[in-house]
């Protein structure tokens, strides 16, 4: 990867959903390194995740940026306006939510995740948000360390995600970090 130019970055749209779903599925496969032995990725190859991504990317408050190399998606991030959880979600003014940030394992350590992360934080700033929020699996030490390096802090909130069959931890980060 070092000899290759950096991947191209562009806005993701509903028609990119299948390519983004492939990234998600590859990333979910790495969860087996730290999940219980009987854990399985929560989505069926391609169809379910691609349909969900296409549906969400068609909504006006969802924003996606992805990187591709040689026509193949290597990572992506999706940001949306934050809402409360529950049966009647309500907007949380001033808070953006990173819904997805996935990078193909072959591209880990190449700067793709940081560039995508930074693009999402820039988008949160463009939306005049004061802070960003995300939920990440409690067992995913690699992702958690990345977020801490990028200025995120655990809030102490935990949520069981039935669709993932995993406990998630909430992280928040001011859009503008103090120098």
C-alpha positions, 0 to 999 in steps of 0.5 A: 500500500505504501507505494500507491497514491492515497485513495480518492475521497468522494461523497457517498450516495445511495448507488454506492451502497453495495460497495460500502456494504462490502466494506462493512461485511469485511470489517464485521468479519474481524470482530471474530478476533474479540467476540465470543466464539459463537458470534456471527456478523449481524448482516447477510452478505450484501443485500440487507446491509446494502439496502439499509445503507441505500435507504439511509443515504437517501435521507437528507440528514445522512452524509457519507464520505468514502475512499476508493482505490482502483474503483474499490471502496476501501473505507467510509464514514456516515454522519447524521444529526443525533437523535434520542433513542427510543420509540419516538426519536427526537433531535438533539440540537448541536450534536452530530452522530457518526453512524458508521466508520469502517475501513477494510483491514488491508487499509488499516494503518494507512491513514484512511480512517483518520482522513474519513474521521476528520472529514466527518468532524469537518461536516459536523462543524459545517452543520454548526454542531458543537460535539459529535457522538458515536457508539462502538463495541466495548470489545473492539479495543482497536477502534476504541484506541483510535477514537481516544487518539482522535480526542474522543472520550467515553461518557459512561453510557452503555447500550446493548445493540440487539442487531449486533448482539454486542454491548456498545459504549458511547463516546463524545468529542467536541467538534473543535478541540482545544489546542 
